[in-house]
Amino acid sequence: MQYYSTNNPKYKVTLKEAVIRGLAPDQGLYMPENIPVLPDSFFQRLPTLTFRELGYEVMEALFGEDLNKEQIRELVDHTLVFDAPLVRVEEDMYSLELFHGPTLAFKDFGARFCSKLMSMLMEGEKRKVKVLVATSGDTGSAVANGFYKVPGVEVIILYPKGKVSELQEKQFTTLGGNIHCLEVEGVFDDCQRMVKEAFLDKELNQKMLLTSANSINIARWIPQCLYYFYAWSRLPEKHKKLAVSVPSGNFGNLGAGILAERMGLPIDVFIASTNVNKVVPDFLHGLDFKAMPSVSTISNSMDVGNPSNFYRLLALYGNDQALFREKVKGFYFDDEDTARAMRAVKEKSGYILDPHGAVGYLGLRNFLRMNPGQYVGIFLETAHPGKFKSVVDEVLGIDLELPERLQQFLKGEKKAEQIPIDYLIFREYLNKSM
């Protein structure tokens, strides 16, 4: 299969080029030329399949033209080594827990798949590939741990100083080895902008092989569709229409859900749930899409004012804005709303939400109240609440016990260089690291 740029559908590349380059030369995001629709027989069998078994079939539909069955099986087996349980929180409301992987965040799925696929595609290459990552929190830890000690790969992570939690920071700054961290004196959008400038720097790209492991890369983005299939397969109330609420920042996760729906998964409506960085909800309510400076919130991993995946979402709906607005509903919430939801859910059911899951819960709750009795809903719980312990403790008035895996990260020594918001300084760093 070929992959086209969202900025120019006539510009097409192979799977290898799409994965290794990450971003198209015209700054577009790569999209599969064709989205396969799975047969009815697959969905009839889906509730009987294991996570890995459904993974083999979905990934073969997407990558079967470029990878053999053995490679697909190896990719899926490497990726799906932990569960994604569906937990009932309230009547008609389920949490899809995506935090049971190595770094306790949903991005473990995509990062593990991406590192394995990139390693396969780079086999026999003499040059090292440099993976550039801008992170607002969880992407950095998932990618760092997914690519740690992968031969032939160097990872450079840019993150905003003082705007990720201590635990998130420790998960990627304490590894060392082939993982290098740059603490940028700015916000996430500044980090993302410098990474994009590097990808578009022709002279730099002639010297070195640069790629991305953010959700802009199809190898990070596409495999996230698997847990949507798995969630539906485990849902008891299949007789009701289904609404899925996705707490969103850069919107890759929502895009993966829409990809699953385009492949035939019966999701009736998506809910784009954000904090006050609300450019997509504004668009869904009829305004033009307009990037804005990001605002800091307690759900910091979603503090994105210019989400890269917006045009990928449009492409999934054939650039039909009316259809996009029909299938996706948008809600946004401030920190007070988020904290209030965390307290209410804890008091009502004993379930502890992280701040991002709380935003997803709120979006789903609002939608269900507007459509009483019509839907069953799933919201994505994207990270273990322990990753945001200081916020959770303060909001809930508790001392949350951290899982052993998170405690071990806190014991590590931070290794990071500080740089200003200056592309030339970042460029010089990359040149020196050759």
LUMTORBA-499770 format. One record per residue (C-alpha): residue in three letters; x, y, z. Coordinates in nm, 3 decimals, always signed. Each point is the difference from the previous one (the first is absolute). Last residue first. Layout:
<sites>
+-----+---------+---------+---------+
!  aa !       X !       Y !       Z !
+-----+---------+---------+---------+
! ala !       X !       Y !       Z !
...
+-----+---------+---------+---------+
</sites>
This chain:
<sites>
+-----+---------+---------+---------+
!  aa !       X !       Y !       Z !
+-----+---------+---------+---------+
! met !  +2.615 !  +1.294 !  +1.454 !
! ser !  -0.074 !  +0.158 !  +0.339 !
! lys !  +0.174 !  +0.327 !  -0.084 !
! asn !  -0.227 !  +0.059 !  -0.297 !
! leu !  -0.311 !  -0.071 !  +0.210 !
! tyr !  +0.110 !  +0.247 !  +0.268 !
! glu !  +0.074 !  +0.265 !  -0.264 !
! arg !  -0.352 !  -0.044 !  -0.135 !
! phe !  -0.146 !  +0.044 !  +0.348 !
! ile !  +0.202 !  +0.321 !  +0.041 !
! leu !  -0.120 !  +0.119 !  -0.342 !
! tyr !  -0.361 !  -0.087 !  +0.088 !
! asp !  -0.004 !  +0.230 !  +0.302 !
! ile !  -0.253 !  -0.035 !  +0.279 !
! pro !  +0.272 !  -0.023 !  +0.267 !
! ile !  +0.190 !  -0.320 !  +0.090 !
! gln !  +0.042 !  -0.196 !  +0.322 !
! glu !  +0.181 !  -0.333 !  -0.011 !
! ala !  -0.146 !  -0.307 !  +0.171 !
! lys !  +0.110 !  -0.293 !  +0.218 !
! lys !  -0.221 !  -0.051 !  +0.306 !
! glu !  +0.126 !  -0.259 !  +0.249 !
! gly !  -0.226 !  -0.299 !  +0.066 !
! lys !  -0.188 !  -0.071 !  +0.324 !
! leu !  -0.325 !  +0.142 !  -0.136 !
! phe !  -0.001 !  -0.260 !  -0.278 !
! gln !  +0.003 !  -0.284 !  +0.254 !
! gln !  -0.306 !  +0.139 !  +0.178 !
! leu !  -0.191 !  -0.001 !  -0.330 !
! arg !  +0.061 !  -0.370 !  -0.056 !
! glu !  -0.089 !  -0.078 !  +0.363 !
! pro !  -0.349 !  +0.144 !  -0.045 !
! leu !  -0.047 !  +0.328 !  +0.187 !
! glu !  -0.220 !  +0.025 !  +0.308 !
! leu !  -0.227 !  +0.304 !  -0.016 !
! asp !  +0.021 !  +0.221 !  +0.309 !
! ile !  -0.352 !  +0.139 !  +0.010 !
! gly !  -0.177 !  +0.338 !  +0.001 !
! leu !  -0.172 !  -0.068 !  -0.333 !
! val !  +0.112 !  +0.313 !  -0.186 !
! glu !  +0.337 !  +0.034 !  +0.173 !
! asp !  +0.090 !  -0.368 !  -0.020 !
! val !  -0.111 !  -0.027 !  -0.364 !
! val !  +0.198 !  +0.310 !  -0.102 !
! ser !  +0.317 !  -0.108 !  +0.181 !
! lys !  -0.038 !  -0.360 !  -0.119 !
! phe !  -0.027 !  +0.077 !  -0.371 !
! lys !  +0.171 !  -0.318 !  -0.122 !
! gly !  -0.172 !  -0.174 !  +0.291 !
! pro !  -0.334 !  +0.053 !  -0.171 !
! his !  +0.099 !  -0.267 !  -0.256 !
! ala !  -0.027 !  +0.144 !  -0.348 !
! thr !  -0.240 !  +0.010 !  -0.295 !
! glu !  -0.334 !  -0.080 !  +0.159 !
! leu !  -0.201 !  +0.000 !  -0.323 !
! phe !  -0.373 !  +0.056 !  +0.030 !
! ile !  -0.253 !  -0.260 !  -0.108 !
! gly !  -0.372 !  +0.067 !  -0.034 !
! val !  -0.330 !  -0.183 !  -0.040 !
! tyr !  -0.246 !  +0.203 !  -0.197 !
! gln !  -0.368 !  +0.087 !  -0.041 !
! gly !  -0.129 !  +0.015 !  +0.358 !
! pro !  +0.044 !  +0.376 !  +0.036 !
! asn !  +0.161 !  +0.189 !  -0.292 !
! met !  +0.109 !  +0.336 !  +0.147 !
! arg !  +0.086 !  -0.172 !  +0.328 !
! leu !  +0.202 !  -0.257 !  -0.193 !
! phe !  +0.201 !  +0.275 !  -0.172 !
! asn !  +0.078 !  +0.180 !  +0.324 !
! arg !  +0.109 !  -0.321 !  +0.171 !
! leu !  +0.222 !  -0.097 !  -0.293 !
! gly !  +0.179 !  +0.335 !  -0.006 !
! leu !  +0.035 !  -0.005 !  +0.378 !
! tyr !  +0.149 !  -0.350 !  +0.003 !
! gly !  +0.258 !  +0.096 !  -0.264 !
! val !  +0.098 !  +0.305 !  +0.207 !
! ala !  +0.028 !  -0.224 !  +0.307 !
! gly !  +0.217 !  -0.243 !  -0.197 !
! his !  +0.241 !  +0.288 !  -0.053 !
! pro !  +0.005 !  +0.104 !  +0.367 !
! asp !  +0.060 !  -0.361 !  +0.121 !
! leu !  -0.315 !  -0.170 !  +0.115 !
! ile !  -0.036 !  -0.199 !  +0.322 !
! tyr !  -0.305 !  -0.227 !  +0.020 !
! gly !  -0.162 !  -0.019 !  +0.345 !
! ser !  -0.343 !  -0.003 !  -0.163 !
! lys !  -0.183 !  +0.314 !  +0.115 !
! glu !  +0.264 !  +0.178 !  +0.209 !
! lys !  +0.286 !  -0.069 !  -0.241 !
! val !  -0.220 !  +0.095 !  -0.295 !
! ala !  -0.104 !  +0.328 !  +0.163 !
! arg !  +0.352 !  +0.095 !  +0.107 !
! met !  +0.154 !  -0.056 !  -0.345 !
! ala !  -0.294 !  +0.179 !  -0.162 !
! arg !  +0.047 !  +0.308 !  +0.221 !
! ala !  +0.371 !  +0.006 !  -0.079 !
! thr !  -0.067 !  -0.001 !  -0.375 !
! asp !  -0.271 !  +0.265 !  +0.014 !
! glu !  +0.227 !  +0.222 !  +0.211 !
! asp !  +0.288 !  -0.056 !  -0.244 !
! asp !  -0.202 !  +0.117 !  -0.299 !
! phe !  -0.209 !  -0.217 !  -0.232 !
! tyr !  -0.046 !  -0.037 !  -0.375 !
! phe !  -0.260 !  -0.183 !  -0.206 !
! gly !  -0.006 !  -0.104 !  -0.365 !
! lys !  -0.222 !  -0.234 !  -0.198 !
! val !  +0.135 !  -0.215 !  -0.283 !
! lys !  -0.212 !  -0.182 !  -0.260 !
! glu !  -0.210 !  +0.296 !  -0.121 !
! arg !  +0.284 !  +0.252 !  +0.025 !
! phe !  +0.226 !  -0.221 !  -0.211 !
! leu !  -0.282 !  -0.060 !  -0.251 !
! ala !  -0.050 !  +0.376 !  -0.039 !
! gln !  +0.376 !  +0.057 !  -0.031 !
! asp !  +0.036 !  -0.247 !  -0.288 !
! asn !  +0.376 !  -0.030 !  -0.046 !
! gly !  -0.059 !  -0.366 !  -0.094 !
! tyr !  -0.100 !  -0.080 !  +0.358 !
! leu !  +0.336 !  -0.158 !  +0.084 !
! ala !  +0.164 !  +0.298 !  -0.171 !
! leu !  -0.164 !  +0.238 !  +0.248 !
! leu !  +0.141 !  -0.197 !  +0.292 !
! arg !  +0.343 !  +0.001 !  -0.166 !
! tyr !  -0.033 !  +0.377 !  -0.035 !
! phe !  -0.049 !  +0.034 !  +0.376 !
! asn !  +0.292 !  -0.232 !  +0.080 !
! ser !  +0.256 !  +0.272 !  +0.062 !
! pro !  -0.192 !  +0.162 !  +0.287 !
! asn !  +0.082 !  +0.371 !  +0.028 !
! gly !  -0.080 !  +0.115 !  +0.355 !
! val !  +0.110 !  -0.312 !  +0.183 !
! asp !  -0.027 !  -0.032 !  +0.378 !
! met !  -0.140 !  -0.355 !  -0.011 !
! ser !  +0.286 !  -0.161 !  +0.193 !
! asn !  -0.047 !  +0.273 !  +0.261 !
! ser !  -0.336 !  -0.109 !  +0.139 !
! ile !  +0.054 !  +0.234 !  +0.298 !
! thr !  +0.005 !  +0.289 !  -0.249 !
! ser !  +0.250 !  +0.223 !  -0.182 !
! val !  -0.135 !  +0.193 !  -0.300 !
! ser !  +0.125 !  -0.056 !  -0.356 !
! pro !  +0.023 !  +0.297 !  -0.235 !
! met !  -0.280 !  -0.031 !  -0.257 !
! ala !  -0.040 !  -0.175 !  -0.333 !
! lys !  -0.311 !  +0.087 !  -0.198 !
! phe !  -0.246 !  -0.247 !  -0.150 !
! asp !  -0.295 !  +0.208 !  -0.113 !
! leu !  -0.300 !  +0.010 !  +0.232 !
! gly !  -0.306 !  -0.225 !  -0.028 !
! his !  -0.028 !  -0.182 !  +0.334 !
! leu !  +0.236 !  -0.272 !  -0.124 !
! phe !  +0.260 !  +0.269 !  -0.070 !
! asp !  -0.028 !  +0.132 !  +0.356 !
! pro !  +0.028 !  -0.358 !  +0.131 !
! val !  +0.320 !  -0.028 !  -0.210 !
! val !  +0.163 !  +0.324 !  +0.121 !
! lys !  -0.079 !  -0.074 !  +0.365 !
! asn !  +0.317 !  +0.025 !  +0.204 !
! val !  -0.231 !  +0.058 !  +0.297 !
! asn !  +0.003 !  -0.375 !  +0.071 !
! thr !  -0.110 !  -0.236 !  -0.272 !
! ser !  -0.262 !  -0.265 !  -0.076 !
! ala !  -0.049 !  -0.094 !  -0.365 !
! ile !  -0.307 !  -0.224 !  +0.018 !
! phe !  -0.042 !  -0.267 !  -0.263 !
! val !  -0.334 !  -0.124 !  -0.131 !
! asp !  -0.152 !  -0.320 !  -0.133 !
! ile !  +0.289 !  -0.240 !  +0.052 !
! pro !  -0.074 !  -0.319 !  -0.192 !
! leu !  +0.354 !  -0.101 !  -0.112 !
! gly !  -0.004 !  -0.009 !  -0.380 !
! met !  +0.350 !  +0.102 !  -0.105 !
! arg !  -0.108 !  +0.366 !  +0.007 !
! glu !  -0.091 !  -0.054 !  +0.366 !
! ala !  +0.349 !  -0.135 !  +0.074 !
! leu !  +0.155 !  +0.302 !  -0.177 !
! ile !  -0.227 !  +0.227 !  +0.205 !
! gly !  +0.140 !  -0.158 !  +0.316 !
! ala !  +0.356 !  +0.053 !  -0.124 !
! gly !  -0.081 !  +0.365 !  -0.074 !
! leu !  -0.127 !  +0.045 !  +0.356 !
! asn !  +0.335 !  -0.125 !  +0.128 !
! gly !  +0.196 !  +0.223 !  -0.239 !
! phe !  -0.188 !  +0.308 !  +0.119 !
! asn !  +0.298 !  +0.212 !  +0.118 !
! gly !  -0.179 !  +0.069 !  +0.329 !
! ser !  -0.305 !  -0.222 !  +0.044 !
! pro !  -0.200 !  -0.182 !  +0.264 !
! val !  -0.193 !  -0.247 !  -0.220 !
! ser !  -0.370 !  -0.064 !  +0.061 !
! val !  -0.156 !  -0.297 !  -0.179 !
! ala !  -0.374 !  -0.015 !  -0.065 !
! leu !  -0.162 !  -0.333 !  -0.088 !
! lys !  -0.359 !  -0.068 !  -0.107 !
! lys !  -0.163 !  -0.267 !  +0.212 !
! his !  -0.038 !  -0.373 !  -0.076 !
! lys !  +0.372 !  -0.057 !  +0.061 !
! glu !  -0.049 !  +0.049 !  +0.372 !
! pro !  +0.261 !  -0.242 !  +0.142 !
! leu !  +0.308 !  +0.175 !  -0.148 !
! arg !  +0.299 !  -0.237 !  -0.023 !
! ser !  +0.023 !  -0.007 !  -0.383 !
! trp !  -0.060 !  +0.376 !  -0.013 !
! ala !  +0.300 !  +0.063 !  +0.225 !
! tyr !  +0.222 !  -0.232 !  -0.205 !
! phe !  -0.083 !  +0.173 !  -0.327 !
! tyr !  +0.074 !  +0.336 !  +0.162 !
! tyr !  +0.319 !  -0.147 !  +0.147 !
! leu !  +0.131 !  -0.082 !  -0.347 !
! cys !  -0.037 !  +0.350 !  -0.147 !
! gln !  +0.311 !  +0.105 !  +0.193 !
! pro !  +0.203 !  -0.202 !  -0.252 !
! ile !  -0.048 !  +0.276 !  -0.262 !
! trp !  +0.154 !  +0.299 !  +0.181 !
! arg !  +0.349 !  -0.100 !  +0.105 !
! ala !  +0.088 !  -0.168 !  -0.331 !
! ile !  -0.190 !  +0.273 !  -0.187 !
! asn !  +0.235 !  +0.264 !  +0.141 !
! ile !  -0.186 !  +0.322 !  +0.093 !
! ser !  -0.077 !  -0.176 !  +0.328 !
! asn !  +0.351 !  +0.087 !  +0.111 !
! ala !  +0.276 !  -0.248 !  -0.083 !
! ser !  +0.168 !  +0.226 !  -0.254 !
! thr !  +0.276 !  -0.049 !  -0.257 !
! leu !  +0.339 !  +0.139 !  -0.094 !
! leu !  +0.269 !  -0.171 !  -0.208 !
! met !  +0.310 !  +0.219 !  +0.003 !
! lys !  +0.214 !  +0.224 !  -0.218 !
! gln !  -0.241 !  +0.057 !  -0.288 !
! asn !  -0.279 !  +0.054 !  +0.253 !
! leu !  +0.190 !  +0.288 !  +0.160 !
! glu !  +0.048 !  +0.175 !  -0.333 !
! lys !  -0.367 !  -0.044 !  -0.091 !
! asp !  -0.135 !  +0.140 !  +0.329 !
! leu !  -0.370 !  -0.095 !  -0.017 !
! phe !  +0.028 !  -0.278 !  +0.261 !
! ala !  +0.203 !  +0.231 !  +0.224 !
! glu !  -0.264 !  +0.272 !  -0.024 !
! lys !  -0.264 !  -0.254 !  +0.104 !
! val !  +0.199 !  -0.086 !  +0.314 !
! met !  +0.041 !  +0.369 !  +0.081 !
! arg !  -0.378 !  +0.057 !  -0.034 !
! gln !  -0.083 !  -0.296 !  +0.222 !
! cys !  +0.220 !  +0.129 !  +0.280 !
! asp !  -0.149 !  +0.349 !  -0.027 !
! asp !  -0.352 !  -0.151 !  -0.001 !
! phe !  +0.085 !  -0.188 !  +0.321 !
! val !  +0.077 !  +0.320 !  +0.190 !
! gly !  +0.323 !  +0.196 !  +0.053 !
! glu !  +0.346 !  -0.022 !  +0.157 !
! val !  +0.072 !  -0.336 !  -0.161 !
! glu !  +0.139 !  -0.292 !  +0.201 !
! leu !  +0.192 !  -0.218 !  -0.249 !
! cys !  +0.023 !  -0.374 !  +0.065 !
! his !  +0.222 !  -0.265 !  -0.159 !
! ile !  -0.091 !  -0.372 !  -0.007 !
! asn !  +0.262 !  -0.230 !  -0.162 !
! gly !  +0.160 !  -0.077 !  +0.337 !
! gly !  -0.159 !  +0.218 !  +0.266 !
! leu !  -0.312 !  -0.133 !  +0.173 !
! thr !  -0.067 !  +0.265 !  +0.265 !
! thr !  -0.152 !  +0.275 !  -0.215 !
! phe !  -0.286 !  -0.204 !  -0.147 !
! gln !  -0.198 !  -0.132 !  +0.297 !
! lys !  +0.139 !  +0.269 !  +0.231 !
! glu !  -0.184 !  +0.271 !  -0.193 !
! gln !  -0.334 !  -0.180 !  +0.020 !
! leu !  +0.051 !  -0.048 !  +0.374 !
! glu !  +0.091 !  +0.363 !  +0.060 !
! ser !  -0.310 !  +0.113 !  -0.190 !
! val !  +0.045 !  +0.183 !  -0.328 !
! lys !  -0.016 !  +0.377 !  -0.043 !
! gly !  +0.308 !  +0.115 !  +0.193 !
! lys !  +0.221 !  +0.014 !  -0.308 !
! pro !  -0.179 !  -0.095 !  -0.320 !
! tyr !  +0.120 !  -0.327 !  -0.157 !
! leu !  +0.232 !  -0.092 !  -0.287 !
! ile !  +0.101 !  -0.366 !  -0.030 !
! ile !  +0.290 !  -0.115 !  -0.217 !
! val !  +0.003 !  -0.376 !  -0.070 !
! glu !  +0.294 !  -0.177 !  -0.167 !
! val !  -0.070 !  -0.319 !  -0.195 !
! gly !  +0.237 !  -0.255 !  -0.155 !
! pro !  -0.063 !  -0.268 !  +0.261 !
! val !  -0.306 !  +0.044 !  +0.227 !
! lys !  +0.153 !  +0.063 !  +0.346 !
! tyr !  -0.303 !  +0.201 !  +0.118 !
! phe !  -0.243 !  +0.043 !  -0.290 !
! gly !  -0.323 !  -0.091 !  +0.182 !
! asn !  +0.117 !  +0.147 !  +0.331 !
! ala !  +0.086 !  +0.334 !  -0.156 !
! val !  -0.309 !  -0.006 !  -0.221 !
! ala !  -0.238 !  -0.065 !  +0.291 !
! ser !  +0.169 !  +0.249 !  +0.233 !
! gly !  +0.014 !  +0.278 !  -0.256 !
! thr !  -0.354 !  -0.056 !  -0.129 !
! asp !  -0.134 !  +0.020 !  +0.356 !
! gly !  +0.093 !  +0.357 !  +0.081 !
! ser !  -0.048 !  +0.298 !  -0.230 !
! thr !  +0.244 !  -0.156 !  -0.243 !
! ala !  +0.193 !  +0.093 !  -0.311 !
! val !  +0.187 !  -0.300 !  -0.138 !
! leu !  +0.283 !  -0.022 !  -0.251 !
! val !  +0.113 !  -0.353 !  -0.093 !
! lys !  +0.349 !  +0.000 !  -0.147 !
! val !  +0.063 !  -0.292 !  -0.234 !
! lys !  +0.344 !  -0.154 !  -0.016 !
! arg !  +0.142 !  -0.058 !  -0.347 !
! lys !  +0.116 !  -0.340 !  -0.123 !
! glu !  -0.345 !  -0.131 !  -0.086 !
! gly !  -0.027 !  -0.381 !  -0.010 !
! glu !  -0.309 !  -0.012 !  +0.221 !
! met !  -0.151 !  +0.348 !  +0.015 !
! leu !  -0.353 !  -0.120 !  -0.089 !
! met !  -0.002 !  -0.263 !  +0.274 !
! ser !  +0.139 !  +0.240 !  +0.264 !
! met !  -0.260 !  +0.260 !  -0.101 !
! leu !  -0.273 !  -0.260 !  +0.036 !
! lys !  +0.118 !  -0.099 !  +0.348 !
! ser !  +0.042 !  +0.357 !  +0.124 !
! cys !  -0.338 !  +0.106 !  -0.141 !
! phe !  -0.192 !  -0.294 !  +0.147 !
! arg !  +0.147 !  +0.058 !  +0.347 !
! ala !  -0.066 !  +0.374 !  -0.021 !
! gly !  -0.357 !  -0.042 !  -0.123 !
! phe !  -0.111 !  -0.227 !  +0.284 !
! asp !  +0.205 !  +0.175 !  +0.270 !
! lys !  -0.178 !  +0.323 !  -0.094 !
! phe !  -0.297 !  -0.100 !  +0.213 !
! ala !  +0.191 !  +0.071 !  +0.321 !
! leu !  +0.137 !  -0.209 !  +0.288 !
! thr !  +0.367 !  +0.020 !  -0.108 !
! pro !  +0.041 !  -0.376 !  -0.053 !
! gly !  -0.364 !  -0.069 !  -0.098 !
! his !  -0.317 !  -0.022 !  +0.213 !
! phe !  -0.110 !  +0.357 !  -0.061 !
! leu !  -0.261 !  -0.033 !  -0.275 !
! glu !  -0.300 !  -0.052 !  +0.226 !
! leu !  -0.317 !  +0.029 !  -0.209 !
! ser !  -0.240 !  +0.152 !  +0.252 !
! tyr !  -0.365 !  -0.092 !  -0.040 !
! met !  -0.319 !  +0.202 !  +0.031 !
! asp !  -0.350 !  -0.141 !  -0.060 !
! glu !  -0.067 !  -0.006 !  +0.375 !
! glu !  +0.313 !  +0.115 !  +0.179 !
! val !  +0.368 !  -0.100 !  +0.013 !
! arg !  -0.006 !  -0.331 !  -0.190 !
! val !  +0.358 !  -0.100 !  -0.085 !
! leu !  +0.120 !  -0.102 !  -0.349 !
! pro !  +0.343 !  -0.154 !  +0.036 !
! ala !  +0.295 !  +0.088 !  -0.227 !
! asp !  +0.242 !  -0.289 !  +0.058 !
! phe !  +0.376 !  -0.027 !  -0.035 !
! val !  +0.240 !  -0.165 !  -0.246 !
! leu !  -0.176 !  +0.134 !  -0.307 !
! thr !  +0.285 !  +0.175 !  -0.180 !
! his !  +0.270 !  -0.268 !  -0.040 !
! asp !  -0.258 !  -0.267 !  -0.089 !
! val !  -0.160 !  +0.240 !  -0.249 !
! leu !  +0.328 !  +0.077 !  -0.175 !
! glu !  +0.113 !  -0.364 !  -0.007 !
! arg !  -0.336 !  -0.110 !  -0.143 !
! ile !  +0.022 !  +0.267 !  -0.266 !
! gln !  +0.355 !  -0.109 !  -0.089 !
! glu !  -0.106 !  -0.367 !  -0.023 !
! lys !  -0.304 !  +0.085 !  -0.212 !
! asn !  +0.211 !  +0.188 !  -0.255 !
! leu !  +0.031 !  +0.377 !  -0.009 !
! asp !  -0.065 !  +0.249 !  -0.281 !
! glu !  -0.336 !  -0.098 !  -0.149 !
! gly !  -0.121 !  -0.141 !  +0.332 !
! phe !  +0.044 !  +0.331 !  +0.184 !
! leu !  -0.356 !  +0.122 !  +0.060 !
! ala !  -0.205 !  -0.320 !  -0.037 !
! glu !  +0.284 !  -0.196 !  +0.159 !
! met !  -0.002 !  +0.242 !  +0.293 !
! val !  -0.371 !  -0.056 !  +0.062 !
! glu !  +0.027 !  -0.379 !  -0.027 !
! tyr !  +0.308 !  -0.043 !  +0.219 !
! gly !  -0.132 !  +0.244 !  +0.260 !
! leu !  -0.329 !  -0.189 !  +0.029 !
! glu !  +0.201 !  -0.306 !  +0.100 !
! arg !  +0.225 !  +0.201 !  +0.231 !
! phe !  -0.288 !  +0.144 !  +0.204 !
! thr !  -0.164 !  -0.341 !  +0.018 !
! leu !  -0.288 !  -0.084 !  -0.235 !
! thr !  -0.348 !  -0.121 !  +0.101 !
! pro !  -0.160 !  +0.348 !  +0.007 !
! leu !  +0.142 !  +0.068 !  -0.351 !
! arg !  -0.155 !  -0.298 !  -0.177 !
! gln !  -0.312 !  +0.185 !  -0.119 !
! phe !  +0.213 !  +0.306 !  -0.067 !
! phe !  +0.230 !  -0.201 !  -0.228 !
! ser !  -0.295 !  -0.160 !  -0.183 !
! asp !  -0.132 !  +0.346 !  -0.084 !
! pro !  +0.310 !  +0.059 !  -0.213 !
! leu !  +0.274 !  +0.253 !  +0.083 !
! val !  +0.008 !  +0.322 !  -0.199 !
! pro !  +0.351 !  +0.086 !  -0.122 !
! ile !  +0.108 !  +0.364 !  +0.009 !
! asn !  +0.178 !  +0.077 !  -0.326 !
! glu !  +0.284 !  +0.244 !  -0.072 !
! pro !  +0.114 !  -0.024 !  +0.361 !
! met !  +0.063 !  +0.348 !  +0.143 !
! tyr !  +0.324 !  +0.191 !  +0.048 !
! leu !  -0.006 !  +0.335 !  +0.174 !
! gly !  +0.070 !  +0.312 !  -0.202 !
! gln !  +0.301 !  +0.220 !  +0.067 !
! asp !  +0.073 !  +0.031 !  -0.376 !
! pro !  +0.297 !  -0.235 !  +0.037 !
! ala !  -0.229 !  -0.262 !  +0.160 !
! leu !  +0.049 !  -0.072 !  +0.371 !
! gly !  +0.111 !  -0.331 !  +0.149 !
! arg !  +0.298 !  -0.046 !  -0.233 !
! ile !  +0.071 !  -0.356 !  +0.114 !
! val !  -0.365 !  -0.104 !  +0.023 !
! ala !  -0.124 !  +0.161 !  -0.324 !
! glu !  +0.317 !  -0.102 !  -0.186 !
! lys !  -0.033 !  -0.362 !  +0.107 !
! leu !  -0.372 !  -0.017 !  -0.075 !
! thr !  +0.058 !  +0.127 !  -0.352 !
! val !  -0.064 !  +0.356 !  -0.114 !
! lys !  -0.275 !  +0.208 !  -0.162 !
! tyr !  -0.037 !  +0.367 !  -0.095 !
! lys !  -0.325 !  +0.025 !  -0.197 !
! pro !  -0.201 !  +0.044 !  +0.322 !
! asn !  +0.186 !  +0.327 !  +0.068 !
! asn !  -0.024 !  +0.165 !  +0.342 !
! thr !  -0.130 !  -0.315 !  +0.173 !
! ser !  +0.301 !  -0.178 !  -0.149 !
! tyr !  -0.058 !  -0.341 !  -0.157 !
! tyr !  +0.096 !  -0.352 !  +0.104 !
! gln !  +0.039 !  -0.293 !  -0.237 !
! met !  -0.109 !  -0.356 !  +0.064 !
+-----+---------+---------+---------+
</sites>
